[in-house]
């Protein structure tokens, strides 16, 4: 069976296709971060993407999506956003929004990552920021590809309920 990695343009249909894998990603990262995020194991709420924001970012040409498919069935993805660095006017940056690869296809994660780097480099990106947890499945791959830990994101939960 043929596995393909392709750059795809944002569409609502693609977001709808990605969302079930995004939910798996959320569940997996909830386990990885159980005792180390601001929710301390209480990440029991569902993913509710702000579709209008995704569409706005895509319409500005600031989104890159790569998909991993087998026989046209989505098995993994990476979504990245590009932005001009606010402190360095001439530097185009990218930040990874989300990545997930089905466990049986994780051998392709490094290839998917390499392809993303090439796509972003072709867009003129100078630096990629990739939020990841040290216990997450991507951390080791990123280190092997030359990524280094720079800043640490500190979290503090201010609201007990999402409704607040």
LUMGUMAR-620930 format. One record per residue: x, y, z of N, C-alpha, C in turn; residue number from 1; residue in one letter. Coordinates in nm, 4 decimals, decimal comma, padded with zeros to 6 digits. Layout:
# residues N
ROVO       n.px       n.py       n.pz      ca.px      ca.py      ca.pz       c.px       c.py       c.pz   vexse   loza
ROVO          X          Y          Z          X          Y          Z          X          Y          Z     NUM      a
...
This chain:
# residues 164
ROVO       n.px       n.py       n.pz      ca.px      ca.py      ca.pz       c.px       c.py       c.pz   vexse   loza
ROVO    00,0826   -00,1177    00,0000    00,0000    00,0000    00,0000    00,0870    00,1239    00,0000       1      x
ROVO    00,0498    00,2230   -00,0773    00,1291    00,3439   -00,0946    00,0990    00,4451    00,0145       2      x
ROVO    00,2057    00,4900    00,0811    00,1952    00,5980    00,1796    00,2472    00,7235    00,1110       3      x
ROVO    00,1706    00,8325    00,1213    00,2105    00,9579    00,0586    00,2139    01,0692    00,1626       4      x
ROVO    00,3047    01,1629    00,1403    00,3111    01,2853    00,2195    00,2923    01,3990    00,1207       5      x
ROVO    00,1903    01,4794    00,1447    00,1570    01,5875    00,0521    00,1298    01,7169    00,1269       6      x
ROVO    00,1638    01,8284    00,0619    00,1211    01,9592    00,1100   -00,0218    01,9766    00,0600       7      x
ROVO   -00,1112    02,0162    00,1482   -00,2502    02,0372    00,1096   -00,2933    02,1760    00,1527       8      x
ROVO   -00,3845    02,2320    00,0775   -00,4408    02,3622    00,1118   -00,5522    02,3439    00,2129       9      x
ROVO   -00,5667    02,4435    00,2994   -00,6736    02,4398    00,3976   -00,8091    02,4437    00,3288      10      x
ROVO   -00,8953    02,3533    00,3696   -01,0375    02,3587    00,3370   -01,1120    02,3134    00,4615      11      x
ROVO   -01,2375    02,3493    00,4685   -01,3180    02,3038    00,5815   -01,3261    02,1517    00,5826      12      x
ROVO   -01,3329    02,0910    00,4651   -01,3378    01,9445    00,4565   -01,2096    01,8826    00,5121      13      x
ROVO   -01,0951    01,9438    00,4839   -00,9694    01,8912    00,5371   -00,9663    01,9065    00,6889      14      x
ROVO   -01,0114    02,0216    00,7394   -01,0177    02,0385    00,8854   -01,1069    01,9314    00,9480      15      x
ROVO   -01,2208    01,9053    00,8862   -01,3109    01,8015    00,9382   -01,2461    01,6643    00,9357      16      x
ROVO   -01,1595    01,6407    00,8383   -01,0881    01,5134    00,8289   -00,9785    01,5043    00,9354      17      x
ROVO   -00,9132    01,6163    00,9627   -00,8054    01,6209    01,0620   -00,8591    01,6103    01,2044      18      x
ROVO   -00,9759    01,6657    01,2293   -01,0281    01,6780    01,3655   -01,0308    01,5464    01,4448      19      x
ROVO   -01,0740    01,4319    01,3893   -01,0695    01,3082    01,4693   -00,9269    01,2709    01,5132      20      x
ROVO   -00,8282    01,2970    01,4263   -00,6896    01,2713    01,4666   -00,6451    01,3744    01,5700      21      x
ROVO   -00,6935    01,4976    01,5574   -00,6640    01,6000    01,6575   -00,7148    01,5604    01,7944      22      x
ROVO   -00,8297    01,4966    01,7970   -00,8838    01,4501    01,9255   -00,7959    01,3392    01,9839      23      x
ROVO   -00,7457    01,2517    01,8983   -00,6535    01,1478    01,9459   -00,5259    01,2120    01,9999      24      x
ROVO   -00,4788    01,3155    01,9305   -00,3597    01,3879    01,9748   -00,3822    01,4473    02,1131      25      x
ROVO   -00,4979    01,5117    02,1317   -00,5317    01,5721    02,2601   -00,5322    01,4668    02,3709      26      x
ROVO   -00,5944    01,3527    02,3442   -00,6013    01,2459    02,4454   -00,4628    01,1943    02,4798      27      x
ROVO   -00,3802    01,1756    02,3772   -00,2449    01,1254    02,4006   -00,1616    01,2271    02,4780      28      x
ROVO   -00,1717    01,3540    02,4404   -00,0919    01,4547    02,5107   -00,1417    01,4770    02,6529      29      x
ROVO   -00,2702    01,4523    02,6758   -00,3236    01,4620    02,8118   -00,2542    01,3612    02,9025      30      x
ROVO   -00,2287    01,2427    02,8519   -00,1565    01,1407    02,9286   -00,0109    01,1837    02,9472      31      x
ROVO    00,0526    01,2298    02,8373    00,1934    01,2708    02,8442    00,2159    01,3828    02,9448      32      x
ROVO    00,1188    01,4753    02,9547    00,1337    01,5941    03,0385    00,0572    01,5862    03,1701      33      x
ROVO    00,0042    01,4720    03,2043   -00,0916    01,4593    03,3154   -00,0545    01,5399    03,4398      34      x
ROVO    00,0699    01,5328    03,4809    00,1076    01,5988    03,6062    00,1904    01,7253    03,5847      35      x
ROVO    00,2028    01,7699    03,4591    00,2952    01,8804    03,4356    00,2353    01,9989    03,3599      36      x
ROVO    00,1072    01,9985    03,3326    00,0478    02,1162    03,2686   -00,0434    02,1861    03,3689      37      x
ROVO   -00,0889    02,3037    03,3332   -00,1687    02,3834    03,4255   -00,3019    02,3181    03,4617      38      x
ROVO   -00,3445    02,2210    03,3831   -00,4701    02,1522    03,4147   -00,4502    02,0296    03,5028      39      x
ROVO   -00,3256    01,9904    03,5266   -00,2920    01,8808    03,6171   -00,3850    01,7613    03,6032      40      x
ROVO   -00,3919    01,7071    03,4821   -00,4720    01,5882    03,4582   -00,6199    01,6137    03,4399      41      x
ROVO   -00,6626    01,7386    03,4442   -00,8044    01,7714    03,4293   -00,8350    01,8248    03,2892      42      x
ROVO   -00,7663    01,7722    03,1897   -00,7898    01,8151    03,0516   -00,8999    01,7287    02,9907      43      x
ROVO   -01,0121    01,7224    03,0567   -01,1196    01,6342    03,0132   -01,2229    01,7065    02,9275      44      x
ROVO   -01,1831    01,8164    02,8658   -01,2747    01,8888    02,7779   -01,2366    01,8609    02,6327      45      x
ROVO   -01,3340    01,8726    02,5456   -01,3148    01,8385    02,4047   -01,2464    01,9524    02,3290      46      x
ROVO   -01,1821    01,9152    02,2224   -01,1247    02,0135    02,1311   -01,2388    02,0810    02,0567      47      x
ROVO   -01,2357    02,2120    02,0550   -01,3350    02,2908    01,9809   -01,2605    02,3973    01,9013      48      x
ROVO   -01,2117    02,3618    01,7825   -01,1316    02,4572    01,7056   -01,2095    02,5844    01,6721      49      x
ROVO   -01,1391    02,6940    01,6709   -01,1962    02,8207    01,6282   -01,1826    02,8239    01,4758      50      x
ROVO   -01,2818    02,7706    01,4088   -01,2766    02,7524    01,2640   -01,2553    02,8850    01,1923      51      x
ROVO   -01,3185    02,9901    01,2401   -01,3027    03,1211    01,1767   -01,1568    03,1675    01,1819      52      x
ROVO   -01,0900    03,1406    01,2936   -00,9478    03,1784    01,3045   -00,8625    03,0982    01,2062      53      x
ROVO   -00,8878    02,9677    01,1991   -00,8132    02,8856    01,1035   -00,8350    02,9372    00,9617      54      x
ROVO   -00,9589    02,9674    00,9280   -00,9892    03,0171    00,7935   -00,9229    03,1516    00,7679      55      x
ROVO   -00,9198    03,2379    00,8666   -00,8549    03,3691    00,8535   -00,7044    03,3519    00,8308      56      x
ROVO   -00,6427    03,2678    00,9098   -00,4981    03,2444    00,8954   -00,4680    03,1848    00,7587      57      x
ROVO   -00,5476    03,0882    00,7159   -00,5272    03,0263    00,5846   -00,5465    03,1289    00,4733      58      x
ROVO   -00,6469    03,2154    00,4861   -00,6746    03,3148    00,3813   -00,5611    03,4163    00,3686      59      x
ROVO   -00,4838    03,4348    00,4743   -00,3698    03,5277    00,4711   -00,2430    03,4572    00,4207      60      x
ROVO   -00,2537    03,3300    00,3835   -00,1375    03,2571    00,3339   -00,0373    03,2232    00,4412      61      x
ROVO   -00,0838    03,2123    00,5650    00,0057    03,1907    00,6784   -00,0066    03,0508    00,7378      62      x
ROVO   -00,0581    02,9554    00,6608   -00,0777    02,8197    00,7116   -00,0153    02,7194    00,6147      63      x
ROVO    00,0521    02,6222    00,6712    00,1052    02,5109    00,5924    00,0514    02,3817    00,6536      64      x
ROVO    00,0001    02,2952    00,5695   -00,0523    02,1661    00,6153    00,0119    02,0563    00,5335      65      x
ROVO    00,0670    01,9589    00,6027    00,1166    01,8380    00,5379    00,0341    01,7213    00,5888      66      x
ROVO    00,0015    01,6315    00,4982   -00,0749    01,5135    00,5369    00,0028    01,3878    00,5034      67      x
ROVO   -00,0207    01,2864    00,5826    00,0333    01,1518    00,5611   -00,0871    01,0628    00,5345      68      x
ROVO   -00,0901    01,0032    00,4178   -00,2049    00,9214    00,3796   -00,1601    00,7858    00,3290      69      x
ROVO   -00,2469    00,6895    00,3526   -00,2309    00,5582    00,2913   -00,3604    00,5293    00,2168      70      x
ROVO   -00,3469    00,5081    00,0873   -00,4659    00,4847    00,0056   -00,5707    00,5935    00,0288      71      x
ROVO   -00,5268    00,7193    00,0320   -00,6112    00,8389    00,0495   -00,6708    00,8550    00,1896      72      x
ROVO   -00,6443    00,7619    00,2794   -00,6967    00,7705    00,4161   -00,5945    00,8437    00,5022      73      x
ROVO   -00,6393    00,9485    00,5712   -00,5511    01,0292    00,6546   -00,4979    00,9472    00,7719      74      x
ROVO   -00,3656    00,9409    00,7822   -00,3005    00,8688    00,8913   -00,2163    00,9608    00,9786      75      x
ROVO   -00,1964    01,0843    00,9329   -00,1190    01,1799    01,0107   -00,1194    01,3154    00,9441      76      x
ROVO   -00,0772    01,4177    01,0197   -00,0759    01,5542    00,9675    00,0146    01,6410    01,0527      77      x
ROVO    00,0537    01,7532    00,9943    00,1180    01,8631    01,0669    00,0537    01,9913    01,0161      78      x
ROVO    00,0193    02,0801    01,1077   -00,0291    02,2127    01,0729    00,0686    02,3134    01,1328      79      x
ROVO    00,1164    02,4049    01,0487    00,2093    02,5084    01,0934    00,1576    02,6452    01,0502      80      x
ROVO    00,1917    02,7460    01,1271    00,1582    02,8842    01,0943    00,2877    02,9612    01,0739      81      x
ROVO    00,2868    03,0536    00,9795    00,4025    03,1406    00,9598    00,3678    03,2799    01,0110      82      x
ROVO    00,4717    03,3533    01,0505    00,4525    03,4905    01,0987    00,5843    03,5654    01,0942      83      x
ROVO    00,5740    03,6947    01,0756    00,6925    03,7802    01,0839    00,7289    03,7942    01,2306      84      x
ROVO    00,8558    03,7768    01,2602    00,9015    03,7956    01,3980    00,8770    03,9409    01,4388      85      x
ROVO    00,8143    03,9591    01,5537    00,7838    04,0944    01,5994    00,9086    04,1703    01,6434      86      x
ROVO    01,0091    04,0997    01,6898    01,1303    04,1659    01,7381    01,2389    04,1733    01,6320      87      x
ROVO    01,2186    04,1044    01,5198    01,3193    04,1004    01,4123    01,2456    04,1084    01,2794      88      x
ROVO    01,2204    04,2281    01,2344    01,1335    04,2563    01,1207    01,1636    04,1705    00,9968      89      x
ROVO    01,2863    04,1395    00,9712    01,3241    04,0675    00,8503    01,3223    03,9166    00,8621      90      x
ROVO    01,2752    03,8638    00,9725    01,2807    03,7185    00,9931    01,1404    03,6605    00,9895      91      x
ROVO    01,1209    03,5680    00,8961    00,9954    03,4942    00,8884    01,0092    03,3680    00,9734      92      x
ROVO    00,9134    03,3475    01,0604    00,9158    03,2335    01,1522    00,7968    03,1418    01,1239      93      x
ROVO    00,8039    03,0237    01,1775    00,6913    02,9308    01,1748    00,6785    02,8709    01,3131      94      x
ROVO    00,5564    02,8400    01,3486    00,5298    02,7696    01,4733    00,4367    02,6544    01,4395      95      x
ROVO    00,4632    02,5410    01,4997    00,3792    02,4244    01,4763    00,2551    02,4373    01,5630      96      x
ROVO    00,1409    02,4228    01,4996    00,0133    02,4270    01,5703   -00,0183    02,2902    01,6264      97      x
ROVO   -00,0103    02,1885    01,5434   -00,0456    02,0542    01,5865    00,0147    01,9510    01,4922      98      x
ROVO    00,0453    01,8352    01,5489    00,0934    01,7204    01,4720    00,0343    01,5958    01,5354      99      x
ROVO   -00,0025    01,5019    01,4517   -00,0405    01,3710    01,5013   -00,0180    01,2702    01,3906     100      x
ROVO    00,0385    01,1568    01,4270    00,0573    01,0440    01,3366    00,0062    00,9207    01,4094     101      x
ROVO   -00,0793    00,8468    01,3417   -00,1326    00,7234    01,4001   -00,0164    00,6337    01,4432     102      x
ROVO   -00,0289    00,5652    01,5565    00,0819    00,4832    01,6084    00,1433    00,3863    01,5065     103      x
ROVO    00,0646    00,3225    01,4246    00,1186    00,2271    01,3266    00,1991    00,2946    01,2159     104      x
ROVO    00,1937    00,4278    01,2084    00,2617    00,5021    01,1019    00,3696    00,5947    01,1559     105      x
ROVO    00,4034    00,5818    01,2814    00,4987    00,6745    01,3434    00,6400    00,6625    01,2879     106      x
ROVO    00,6686    00,5550    01,2190    00,7992    00,5439    01,1533    00,8151    00,6527    01,0468     107      x
ROVO    00,7057    00,7105    01,0018    00,7083    00,8169    00,9010    00,7191    00,9563    00,9620     108      x
ROVO    00,7172    00,9684    01,0920    00,7159    01,0998    01,1554    00,8392    01,1818    01,1202     109      x
ROVO    00,9559    01,1206    01,1202    01,0782    01,1944    01,0860    01,0743    01,2412    00,9407     110      x
ROVO    01,0210    01,1594    00,8518    01,0104    01,1970    00,7105    00,9108    01,3115    00,6948     111      x
ROVO    00,8005    01,3047    00,7660    00,7002    01,4108    00,7643    00,7603    01,5418    00,8150     112      x
ROVO    00,8373    01,5325    00,9206    00,9034    01,6495    00,9788    01,0035    01,7101    00,8805     113      x
ROVO    01,0834    01,6257    00,8181    01,1811    01,6738    00,7201    01,1107    01,7433    00,6031     114      x
ROVO    01,0041    01,6845    00,5568    00,9295    01,7448    00,4450    00,8711    01,8804    00,4861     115      x
ROVO    00,8210    01,8911    00,6083    00,7700    02,0193    00,6558    00,8802    02,1239    00,6561     116      x
ROVO    00,9978    02,0884    00,7043    01,1092    02,1818    00,7063    01,1392    02,2326    00,5654     117      x
ROVO    01,1387    02,1438    00,4668    01,1654    02,1841    00,3279    01,0556    02,2763    00,2756     118      x
ROVO    00,9314    02,2459    00,3067    00,8197    02,3302    00,2628    00,8311    02,4694    00,3241     119      x
ROVO    00,8614    02,4760    00,4528    00,8731    02,6048    00,5199    00,9948    02,6825    00,4713     120      x
ROVO    01,1029    02,6126    00,4466    01,2228    02,6789    00,3941    01,1931    02,7394    00,2570     121      x
ROVO    01,1165    02,6683    00,1744    01,0792    02,7200    00,0423    00,9943    02,8467    00,0534     122      x
ROVO    00,9232    02,8619    00,1644    00,8433    02,9821    00,1885    00,9279    03,0978    00,2430     123      x
ROVO    01,0545    03,0698    00,2750    01,1427    03,1734    00,3283    01,1519    03,1758    00,4795     124      x
ROVO    01,1008    03,0726    00,5443    01,1051    03,0660    00,6908    01,2498    03,0475    00,7368     125      x
ROVO    01,2886    03,1266    00,8371    01,4232    03,1190    00,8948    01,4300    03,0315    01,0189     126      x
ROVO    01,3208    03,0260    01,0946    01,3228    02,9558    01,2229    01,1875    02,8926    01,2495     127      x
ROVO    01,1912    02,7699    01,3012    01,0689    02,6981    01,3372    01,0643    02,6824    01,4888     128      x
ROVO    00,9533    02,7199    01,5472    00,9276    02,6943    01,6886    00,8325    02,5757    01,6973     129      x
ROVO    00,8696    02,4783    01,7739    00,7919    02,3553    01,7796    00,7608    02,3213    01,9241     130      x
ROVO    00,6440    02,3612    01,9735    00,6082    02,3238    02,1105    00,5954    02,1719    02,1222     131      x
ROVO    00,6628    02,1170    02,2168    00,6546    01,9732    02,2400    00,6848    01,9458    02,3862     132      x
ROVO    00,6358    01,8349    02,4321    00,6598    01,7952    02,5705    00,7736    01,6942    02,5718     133      x
ROVO    00,8572    01,6991    02,6740    00,9717    01,6077    02,6793    00,9291    01,4615    02,6839     134      x
ROVO    00,8065    01,4340    02,7263    00,7583    01,2952    02,7263    00,6739    01,2641    02,6031     135      x
ROVO    00,6592    01,3621    02,5150    00,5785    01,3417    02,3948    00,6533    01,2609    02,2897     136      x
ROVO    00,5805    01,2027    02,1949    00,6420    01,1142    02,0950    00,7282    01,1862    01,9916     137      x
ROVO    00,7206    01,3186    01,9809    00,7950    01,3915    01,8786    00,9274    01,4464    01,9315     138      x
ROVO    00,9390    01,4613    02,0610    01,0557    01,5258    02,1224    01,1876    01,4644    02,0769     139      x
ROVO    01,1984    01,3350    02,0840    01,3232    01,2660    02,0472    01,3563    01,2859    01,8991     140      x
ROVO    01,2558    01,2818    01,8151    01,2768    01,3035    01,6709    01,3300    01,4438    01,6463     141      x
ROVO    01,2728    01,5422    01,7139    01,3177    01,6796    01,6953    01,4622    01,6982    01,7399     142      x
ROVO    01,4970    01,6424    01,8534    01,6370    01,6511    01,8987    01,7315    01,5886    01,7967     143      x
ROVO    01,6939    01,4748    01,7421    01,7777    01,4073    01,6425    01,7913    01,4914    01,5152     144      x
ROVO    01,6947    01,5762    01,4883    01,6973    01,6619    01,3689    01,7664    01,7959    01,3963     145      x
ROVO    01,8195    01,8153    01,5170    01,8947    01,9358    01,5472    01,8174    02,0447    01,6192     146      x
ROVO    01,6949    02,0166    01,6598    01,6191    02,1148    01,7375    01,6766    02,1204    01,8790     147      x
ROVO    01,6742    02,2388    01,9365    01,7214    02,2573    02,0738    01,6132    02,3248    02,1555     148      x
ROVO    01,6106    02,2928    02,2833    01,5181    02,3599    02,3740    01,5684    02,5022    02,3939     149      x
ROVO    01,4805    02,5978    02,3799    01,5191    02,7377    02,3968    01,4462    02,7930    02,5185     150      x
ROVO    01,3291    02,8471    02,4993    01,2523    02,8997    02,6115    01,1603    02,7912    02,6660     151      x
ROVO    01,1190    02,8088    02,7871    01,0212    02,7202    02,8486    00,8917    02,7990    02,8611     152      x
ROVO    00,7810    02,7380    02,8251    00,6510    02,8021    02,8403    00,5988    02,7670    02,9784     153      x
ROVO    00,5764    02,8686    03,0571    00,5208    02,8502    03,1907    00,3698    02,8673    03,1810     154      x
ROVO    00,2945    02,7816    03,2479    00,1493    02,7883    03,2456    00,0949    02,8109    03,3855     155      x
ROVO   -00,0169    02,8797    03,3901   -00,0919    02,8946    03,5138   -00,2390    02,8996    03,4766     156      x
ROVO   -00,3154    02,8154    03,5347   -00,4588    02,8109    03,5089   -00,5273    02,9168    03,5944     157      x
ROVO   -00,5944    03,0108    03,5288   -00,6611    03,1182    03,6008   -00,8077    03,0927    03,6254     158      x
ROVO   -00,8745    03,0199    03,5368   -01,0171    02,9941    03,5501   -01,0406    02,8469    03,5821     159      x
ROVO   -01,1284    02,8198    03,6722   -01,1603    02,6821    03,7060   -01,2445    02,6194    03,5961     160      x
ROVO   -01,3331    02,6962    03,5375   -01,4220    02,6466    03,4344   -01,3876    02,7117    03,3021     161      x
ROVO   -01,4044    02,6387    03,1919   -01,3831    02,6964    03,0598   -01,4855    02,8041    03,0306     162      x
ROVO   -01,5965    02,8028    03,0971   -01,7029    02,8992    03,0712   -01,6687    03,0376    03,1266     163      x
ROVO   -01,5691    03,0473    03,2122   -01,5344    03,1765    03,2742   -01,4476    03,2606    03,1850     164      x
